[in-house]
Amino acid sequence: MLSLDKQVDLTCIETDKVAKGKIVRIQGNRVDVALDQGGLLISLYMKKPGLYVGSQSGLEFVMQS
């Protein structure tokens, strides 16, 4: 279950690297995550239950809950 301030892992599809972040906003089917390194904010949208996808800086990120 998603909740504010929860630590999550985002996987970059292009590089297969995993980045840690914290949920800062939940609004409908959208979740905003602030990355721990650099503080970049990524908006992720629910594609199907438990799978969120978003893009930032030309890279696509996936989060599973």
C-alpha positions as CSV (number, residue, x, y, z in Angstrom):
1,M,0.0,0.0,0.0
2,L,1.3,3.4,-0.9
3,S,1.5,6.2,1.7
4,L,3.2,9.6,2.0
5,D,6.9,9.5,3.0
6,K,7.2,5.8,2.1
7,Q,10.6,4.9,0.7
8,V,10.3,3.3,-2.7
9,D,12.6,2.0,-5.5
10,L,12.4,3.3,-9.0
11,T,13.9,1.3,-11.9
12,C,15.1,3.1,-15.0
13,I,14.1,1.1,-18.0
14,E,16.9,2.4,-20.2
15,T,19.8,1.9,-17.8
16,D,18.4,-0.8,-15.4
17,K,19.6,1.2,-12.5
18,V,17.6,1.4,-9.3
19,A,17.1,4.8,-7.6
20,K,15.7,5.3,-4.1
21,G,13.1,7.9,-3.5
22,K,10.3,9.0,-1.2
23,I,6.6,9.5,-2.0
24,V,5.7,13.2,-1.6
25,R,2.2,13.3,-3.2
26,I,-0.6,10.9,-4.0
27,Q,-3.4,12.2,-6.2
28,G,-5.8,9.8,-7.9
29,N,-3.8,7.5,-10.2
30,R,-0.7,9.7,-9.9
31,V,2.2,9.4,-7.4
32,D,5.0,12.0,-7.2
33,V,8.3,10.6,-6.0
34,A,11.3,12.8,-4.9
35,L,14.6,11.0,-5.6
36,D,17.0,10.8,-2.7
37,Q,20.0,11.8,-4.9
38,G,19.5,15.2,-6.5
39,G,15.9,15.7,-5.3
40,L,14.5,15.3,-8.8
41,L,10.6,15.0,-8.7
42,I,9.1,12.2,-10.9
43,S,5.4,11.9,-11.6
44,L,4.3,8.3,-12.0
45,Y,1.0,7.2,-13.4
46,M,-0.8,3.9,-12.6
47,K,-0.8,1.7,-15.7
48,K,-2.4,-1.3,-13.9
49,P,-2.8,-2.1,-10.2
50,G,0.6,-2.1,-8.6
51,L,2.5,-0.8,-11.6
52,Y,3.4,2.9,-12.0
53,V,5.3,4.4,-15.0
54,G,6.7,7.9,-15.5
55,S,9.4,9.8,-17.4
56,Q,11.9,12.5,-16.6
57,S,14.9,13.9,-18.4
58,G,14.3,11.6,-21.3
59,L,14.4,8.4,-19.1
60,E,11.5,6.2,-18.3
61,F,11.0,4.9,-14.7
62,V,8.9,2.0,-13.3
63,M,7.7,1.5,-9.7
64,Q,6.0,-1.6,-8.4
65,S,4.0,-1.5,-5.2
